[in-house]
Structure formats: C-alpha cells, structure tokens
Amino acid sequence: MKDLQAMLDSMEPADALARLLPLMQSLLSHLDEEARVQQVLRLLGNANDDEVGSMVNL
C-alpha cells in the first residue's frame, strides 16, 4: 500500500485520479447498490446532504 501511495503522491492530482478512475469503476461494479453508494459517500467525505442527494440521482 505504501508503494501505491508513493506512486500517487509523485503524480499530479488530476493524473492520479484519471488513473484510479477505471480501477474504482471496476471495483464498484462488483458491489451491490447500497454498498456502492456507501463507498461513494465515503469518498465525498463531509459533503452536505443536498450535494450527496444530487449526485446519487445522477
């Protein structure tokens, strides 16, 4: 895990996210809807309920 963190830390944030996105999509596709929503909410952190509600409805 430290190697992954070191590699991501050496990249620009937008580049790191672009590389992680396909992996995250693949992993999330293996979860049921409730678990997927919970993981997305964890990614959002302290977003207010209106923001979260609008994203879930996308």
C-alpha positions in Angstrom: 0.0 0.0 0.0 2.9 2.3 0.7 4.2 1.8 -2.8 0.8 2.8 -4.3 0.6 5.9 -2.1 4.2 6.9 -3.0 3.4 6.5 -6.7 0.2 8.6 -6.4 2.0 11.2 -4.4 4.5 11.7 -7.2 1.7 12.4 -9.7 -0.4 15.5 -10.3 -3.8 15.1 -8.6 -5.7 15.1 -11.9 -3.4 12.4 -13.4 -3.6 10.2 -10.3 -7.4 10.4 -10.3 -7.6 9.7 -14.1 -5.5 6.5 -13.5 -7.6 5.5 -10.5 -11.0 6.0 -12.0 -11.1 2.9 -14.2 -9.9 0.8 -11.3 -12.5 2.3 -9.0 -15.3 1.8 -11.5 -14.3 -1.8 -11.9 -14.3 -2.4 -8.1 -17.5 -0.5 -7.5 -19.3 -2.6 -10.2 -18.8 -5.7 -8.1 -20.7 -4.2 -5.2 -24.5 -4.1 -4.7 -26.1 -0.7 -5.0 -26.2 0.0 -1.2 -22.5 -0.8 -0.8 -21.6 1.2 -3.9 -23.5 4.3 -2.6 -21.8 3.9 0.8 -18.4 3.9 -0.8 -19.1 6.9 -2.9 -20.4 8.8 0.2 -17.2 7.9 2.0 -15.2 9.4 -0.9 -17.2 12.6 -0.7 -16.4 13.0 3.0 -18.3 15.8 4.6 -20.4 16.9 1.6 -23.8 18.3 2.7 -26.9 16.2 2.1 -28.1 18.3 -0.9 -24.9 17.7 -2.8 -25.0 14.0 -2.0 -28.6 13.7 -3.0 -28.0 15.3 -6.3 -25.0 13.0 -7.0 -26.9 9.8 -6.1 -29.7 10.8 -8.5 -27.3 11.0 -11.4 
